[in-house]
Amino acid sequence: MRLKMCSIHVRECAAAHAFYTETLGFETLMAMPEYNLFIVKDPGAEPGGVGLLLEPSDNPIGADYMNGLHGAGIPAIVFGVPDVRAEFERLTAAGVTFQGEPAEAPSGITAVFDDTCGNFVQLHQD
């Protein structure tokens, strides 16, 4: 068994797709705008790798979950990066808003940013 797909609720799928591909650097795995369906993947992912579904938050349960996490400042998802500080600089230069500077913790270096689509995302470096 392996992880095939995960999802993150977003306010507007097409805008989230643009942010995740153009700003963050993910690649499109599937885009069907007529169905409000957008799936992205890691740029270096092997074929058949894990997809990230940019889930519409039109379901009240999904919207409550997304808004609750965001309102509490809690990341909805964690992305691993080789160098959090370098990614922090790259994304800050691209206009991305972070909660603060990268911080060291026992588990590694982290930084949290707002994805402009209803979520906080944590970057993590071992």
N, C-alpha and C positions, 0 to 999 in steps of 0.2 A: 504494500500500500504506500502511496506517496501523495503529497499535497499537489492538487491539480489547479485549484483556483481558490482565491479568497476575495472578499469584497470590502469596500468601504463606501458608506453612504455619503452622497454628495448632494449639494443643493441643485446644481444644474450640470447634467452629464457632459454636454458639449464643452462648456467652459472648463470643467474639470479635466476633460481629455486634452484640451489645449494647454492647460497649466502643467499637467503631468508629462506631456510629451515635449512641449516647447521650452518650458522652464526647468523642469526636473531632469529631462533627458530620457524618459522611458520611451519605448517603441510601441506602436499600435499593433496589437495582436488581432483585434477585430473592431471595426467601426461600422455601425449600421444606424446612422442618424435618424432614419425613418422609424426606427423602433426604439430610439433613445438608448441604444446599446453601445457601450464603449468598453473595451478591455485592453489594458496595456500590459507590457512585460518589461523585465530588466533588459537593458540594451545588450548585455552579454549572455543572455539566457540561451540555453540550448533549445533546439526544437522540442516542443512538447513540455517546456518548462512551465513554471507557475504563472498564471495570469492573475491580474488584479482587476476585478470587475468594478467599474465606477457606477455604483448602485444608485438608482434614483431614490430620493428620500420622500417620495410621494405617499408612502405608507406611514400612517401616524406613529406606529411603533418604531420604525426606522428613524423617522424625523426626531422623535423624542429622545432616542438613544444618541443620535448625532449631536443634537442641540444640548443634551445633558452633559456629554463629555466635553464639548467645546466650552460650555458655560463654566465648567469646573476647571478648565485649563488642562485637561487630561488628553494625552495623545491617543488617537484612535488606532494608530498603526506605527510600527517601528521599521525603519529601513536601515540596513547595514551598509556602511561605507568604509573604505580603507582609511580615510583621513577626515575626521569630522571638521577639524579646523579649516582645511582647504575647501571642503564643501560649504561650510559656513561662509567663507569669503566669497566663493563663486555665487552662491545664492543671494547673499546680501547685495552684491553688485548688480544682480538681476532684479532687485527690488523686493525680494522675499523678506517678510517680517518674522523675526525670531523673538521668542520670549526672553531671551538673554544670551549671553556669551556661552560658548561651549564649556561644559563643566566635567570635571573628573569625578568618578564614583568608583566604588569597589568593582563594579561590573564593567567599567570602561568609560570612555568619553562620550558624552551625549550633548545634543542641542535640539531644541524643539522649535518648529516653525508653524505658521498658519498657512494652510494650503489654499486659502481664498475661496474654498468650496464648502466650508462648514466644519473643517477638522484641523486639529493640531497633529503634526507628524513629528515623531522623534527620530533623529539620526543617531546611530550607535556605532561606535568603533571599539572593538575588543582591546 
